[in-house]
Amino acid sequence: MTKNLRLQDKRIVITGAASGIGYAAAGLMAAEGARVLIADLNEDAATAAAADIGNGAVGVAVDVLDETSIKAMIDRAVAAFGGIDVLCNHVGGSDPRKDLDLLRLDLAEWDRAMALNARSTVIACRLAIPVMIDEGGGSIVNTVSVAGLTGDTLQCAYGAAKAAVIRLTQYIATQYGPKGVRCNAVAPGAVMTPSLSGNVSADVIDEIRSHNALDMIGTPEDIGWAMVYLASDESRYMTGQTLVLDGGLTAQSPIASSRRKLLDD
Ligand SMILES: NC(=O)c1ccc[n+]([C@@H]2O[C@H](COP(=O)([O-])OP(=O)(O)OC[C@H]3O[C@@H](n4cnc5c(N)ncnc54)[C@H](O)[C@@H]3O)[C@@H](O)[C@H]2O)c1
């Protein structure tokens, strides 16, 4: 008897998936039977990623800061696959050299971070939801961050933009749930991606790990599996939620890591 794959024949659009977490998620989704449209600013990398993951994946260029470009991405998915079952608004971030504490924050970076993380999600959802409703519904998976759940010393634009997407996730779930559209988010803690290892030194990464309950830093696949679950019908009773995958960083008391060190001494 043939085993049913978890995402058999799902048609998935995922932005920013030419590298890092998005690439891993796209690969897991294709292996579970999905047809995946990988959309990324880097068109060559998107095309190469699509060829790598296979199962009819398509790589396209998108700049999520540009509404016309997002529309072209959605149109391309409909033309290639005949519809969209899952939209993953995965692109995000901010420039840590400009996104500082409130007093030193570059306001242009505030606007860019809001556009990259939140406005892009609004636009893509506005275009994809009618397509989903036409076929009885779908699932939206937004990538946020633990930075959207608590305060921190730097990157206040990034944190505020991810917090906006967490609340937007609840509004979309509320407004389109009756039409069969679910909307959830994944909130990663630190994940070992090229952008983390490229921007953060090994001792800072060790320091981050010491604040997790689990003695590890997550891999892109650790987040990708959660995205597979939210994309699939296994999560059909779940909407408006933010699934936190952070090694226990936000679950434990802020003093737990120093207490643990005392116990170890
Ligand atoms: N890596 C982490 O530790 C971590 C932690 C929490 C949340 N996140 C979130 O996960 C998501 C992906 O992070 P990552 O570290 O895997 O990223 P990454 O830097 O490895 O990959 C980002 C991809 O997005 C593409 N991209 C950048 N700007 C774009 C634009 N304007 N339009 C389209 N594509 C664009 C890049 O070309 C790249 O392929 C982001 O939303 C990020 O905020 C990451």
The ligand as a Gaussian input file, in Angstrom:
#p B3LYP/6-31G(d) Opt

LIG

0 1
 N       18.091000      32.769000      11.221000
 C       17.565000      33.015000      12.396000
 O       18.212000      32.800000      13.444000
 C       16.147000      33.534000      12.510000
 C       15.590000      33.680000      13.782000
 C       14.290000      34.169000      13.900000
 C       13.566000      34.481000      12.763000
 N       14.136000      34.342000      11.529000
 C       13.316000      34.703000      10.367000
 O       13.356000      33.672000       9.403000
 C       13.242000      34.226000       8.093000
 C       14.393000      33.770000       7.225000
 O       15.582000      33.961000       7.908000
 P       16.926000      33.246000       7.405000
 O       17.946000      33.517000       8.468000
 O       16.646000      31.853000       6.975000
 O       17.265000      34.162000       6.139000
 P       18.449000      34.121000       5.101000
 O       19.175000      35.398000       5.259000
 O       19.244000      32.845000       5.166000
 O       17.637000      34.107000       3.739000
 C       16.856000      35.170000       3.397000
 C       16.461000      35.039000       1.919000
 O       15.577000      36.116000       1.664000
 C       15.938000      36.713000       0.434000
 N       15.508000      38.109000       0.426000
 C       16.062000      39.144000       1.092000
 N       15.389000      40.293000       0.816000
 C       14.383000      39.952000      -0.040000
 C       13.360000      40.687000      -0.692000
 N       13.251000      42.024000      -0.570000
 N       12.492000      40.022000      -1.487000
 C       12.612000      38.681000      -1.654000
 N       13.571000      37.931000      -1.082000
 C       14.444000      38.561000      -0.279000
 C       17.448000      36.547000       0.344000
 O       17.897000      36.614000      -1.015000
 C       17.671000      35.180000       0.982000
 O       17.632000      34.127000       0.032000
 C       13.156000      35.736000       8.286000
 O       11.807000      36.141000       8.309000
 C       13.811000      35.950000       9.644000
 O       13.373000      37.144000      10.256000
 C       15.410000      33.883000      11.367000

